[in-house]
Amino acid sequence: MGYGTLACLVKEGTKSYVYNVRGGHIARTRQRSYEIAYANALAQGKTLQDAAKEANIAGGKAEKLASRHTQRILGPLSSAAWDTFEALYYGGTLLEAISRGIGTIGGSYWGGFQGEQNLGRIGYFVGSHIGSWVGGRVGLMVFDISNAAHVFINGDFIQENNVGGGDIGSIPEETINSEF
């Protein structure tokens, strides 16, 4: 196993842990709210079924509130920082690293949001990972396009010398005049 593979495993493991911490917090908040609401409903003399319905509603509200309040910043930031330093380590420019980091953080947020809307906790986890990867690639594409536009605008793509380095005078006359 090479250092690159090991670094990738550490990066993905760190992201998985951080994303899972957020999901665990939300699940604990829902469970705690459910237990409190259930106990209160039973103390008020409600039936077990009515108390369970009331507790489910309270748990759902608490989950939504905890999801809104939980900062979705640590996972995407750690992922973006890692991608930024990785781009710099492999010899990229600072602008390339920043573009990749911004793409990663945007992709993590977008993927996590879309995944959570569609599939809940697992969707957030998977969406954040996929969004992080896609966002990093989009950031690199934006960098490449801006770099190409810079080269095109400045005219740096025009070379004044021949590729072979020789001039046309060194080619024998019969080669130039021959028919193909």
Wavefront OBJ file of the C-alpha trace (Angstrom):
o trace
v 0.000 0.000 0.000
v 1.483 3.345 -1.032
v 1.405 6.644 0.782
v -1.235 8.017 -1.576
v -3.586 5.133 -0.816
v -2.982 5.487 2.899
v -3.609 9.246 2.742
v -6.844 8.663 0.830
v -8.011 6.130 3.435
v -7.282 8.578 6.250
v -9.100 11.375 4.413
v -12.210 9.301 3.728
v -12.180 7.891 7.253
v -12.016 11.370 8.745
v -14.858 12.602 6.563
v -16.962 9.558 7.424
v -16.406 10.082 11.138
v -17.261 13.780 11.038
v -20.404 13.231 8.960
v -21.472 10.399 11.253
v -21.062 12.593 14.363
v -23.673 14.995 12.988
v -26.082 12.186 12.175
v -25.632 10.670 15.619
v -26.375 13.981 17.316
v -29.631 14.345 15.406
v -30.679 10.763 16.187
v -29.934 11.235 19.917
v -31.928 14.471 19.981
v -34.925 12.745 18.370
v -34.759 9.810 20.790
v -34.424 12.030 23.853
v -37.354 14.196 22.748
v -39.451 11.085 22.062
v -38.771 9.676 25.523
v -39.631 12.950 27.285
v -42.843 13.465 25.277
v -43.879 9.848 25.833
v -43.357 10.099 29.592
v -45.273 13.398 29.748
v -48.193 11.981 27.752
v -48.402 8.930 29.988
v -48.258 11.166 33.073
v -51.262 13.080 31.704
v -53.226 9.822 31.631
v -53.296 9.221 27.859
v -53.420 5.747 26.373
v -50.237 4.070 25.164
v -51.173 4.529 21.487
v -52.019 8.216 21.894
v -48.836 8.781 23.905
v -46.747 7.067 21.195
v -48.359 9.190 18.440
v -47.724 12.364 20.400
v -44.143 11.304 21.121
v -43.485 10.542 17.428
v -44.704 13.993 16.447
v -42.536 15.623 19.111
v -39.531 13.521 18.050
v -39.980 14.524 14.416
v -40.165 18.202 15.325
v -37.052 17.896 17.481
v -35.217 16.124 14.654
v -36.048 18.898 12.190
v -34.986 21.556 14.662
v -31.741 19.758 15.498
v -31.021 19.286 11.807
v -31.433 23.015 11.215
v -29.354 23.983 14.227
v -26.579 21.472 13.750
v -23.743 23.166 12.006
v -22.914 21.444 8.754
v -19.535 23.048 8.711
v -16.978 20.665 10.174
v -17.275 17.872 7.597
v -17.208 20.020 4.458
v -14.463 22.233 5.890
v -12.233 19.292 6.762
v -12.832 17.811 3.325
v -12.059 21.113 1.578
v -8.926 21.699 3.648
v -7.673 18.216 2.871
v -8.277 18.641 -0.870
v -6.581 22.047 -0.812
v -3.469 20.712 0.864
v -3.487 17.664 -1.396
v -3.502 19.869 -4.498
v -0.607 21.903 -3.108
v 1.319 18.773 -2.136
v 1.117 17.337 -5.633
v 2.582 20.509 -7.114
v -0.525 22.504 -7.966
v -0.642 26.260 -7.811
v -2.322 28.131 -4.989
v -5.178 29.168 -7.280
v -5.689 25.542 -8.326
v -5.787 24.437 -4.688
v -8.255 27.161 -3.743
v -10.501 26.324 -6.714
v -10.532 22.671 -5.741
v -11.235 23.504 -2.081
v -14.116 25.821 -2.938
v -15.578 23.214 -5.269
v -15.247 20.551 -2.575
v -16.972 22.600 0.101
v -19.789 23.578 -2.259
v -20.236 20.003 -3.438
v -20.275 18.688 0.132
v -22.994 21.127 1.156
v -25.078 20.572 -1.942
v -24.709 16.787 -1.923
v -25.435 16.567 1.795
v -28.512 18.756 1.502
v -29.928 16.867 -1.479
v -29.162 13.497 0.056
v -30.782 14.393 3.369
v -33.916 15.649 1.644
v -34.302 12.411 -0.306
v -32.940 9.668 1.950
v -32.451 11.099 5.446
v -29.343 10.344 7.482
v -27.831 7.844 5.035
v -28.562 10.239 2.181
v -26.676 13.021 3.944
v -23.690 10.749 4.461
v -23.572 9.447 0.884
v -24.534 12.774 -0.682
v -21.782 14.603 1.173
v -19.163 12.135 -0.020
v -20.304 12.142 -3.628
v -20.819 15.908 -3.580
v -17.341 16.402 -2.175
v -15.784 14.378 -4.967
v -17.856 15.982 -7.730
v -17.339 19.475 -6.315
v -13.573 19.015 -6.207
v -13.581 17.941 -9.858
v -15.799 20.873 -10.837
v -13.413 23.219 -9.010
v -10.512 21.805 -11.024
v -12.495 22.202 -14.249
v -13.211 25.840 -13.425
v -9.505 26.372 -12.765
v -8.560 24.703 -16.063
v -11.095 26.763 -18.016
v -9.939 30.019 -16.416
v -6.329 29.057 -17.079
v -7.127 28.294 -20.732
v -9.011 31.592 -21.087
v -6.014 33.430 -19.641
v -3.661 31.740 -22.109
v -6.051 32.410 -25.004
v -6.562 36.081 -24.130
v -2.855 36.759 -23.710
v -1.963 34.910 -26.893
v 0.579 32.692 -25.144
v -0.409 29.728 -27.297
v 1.345 31.083 -30.424
v 4.905 29.806 -30.820
v 7.372 31.711 -32.927
v 9.815 28.843 -33.562
v 9.159 25.688 -35.578
v 8.551 22.592 -33.522
v 11.516 20.752 -35.103
v 13.837 23.635 -34.438
v 15.221 23.676 -37.999
v 14.311 26.048 -40.796
v 12.867 25.117 -44.144
v 16.205 25.742 -45.888
v 17.701 22.520 -44.512
v 15.133 20.303 -46.254
v 16.291 18.947 -49.623
v 14.650 20.615 -52.616
v 13.361 17.321 -54.120
v 11.406 16.564 -50.883
v 9.611 19.896 -51.008
v 8.701 19.640 -54.716
v 7.766 15.962 -54.772
v 4.198 14.935 -55.307
v 2.451 12.724 -52.775
l 1 2 3 4 5 6 7 8 9 10 11 12 13 14 15 16 17 18 19 20 21 22 23 24 25 26 27 28 29 30 31 32 33 34 35 36 37 38 39 40 41 42 43 44 45 46 47 48 49 50 51 52 53 54 55 56 57 58 59 60 61 62 63 64 65 66 67 68 69 70 71 72 73 74 75 76 77 78 79 80 81 82 83 84 85 86 87 88 89 90 91 92 93 94 95 96 97 98 99 100 101 102 103 104 105 106 107 108 109 110 111 112 113 114 115 116 117 118 119 120 121 122 123 124 125 126 127 128 129 130 131 132 133 134 135 136 137 138 139 140 141 142 143 144 145 146 147 148 149 150 151 152 153 154 155 156 157 158 159 160 161 162 163 164 165 166 167 168 169 170 171 172 173 174 175 176 177 178 179 180
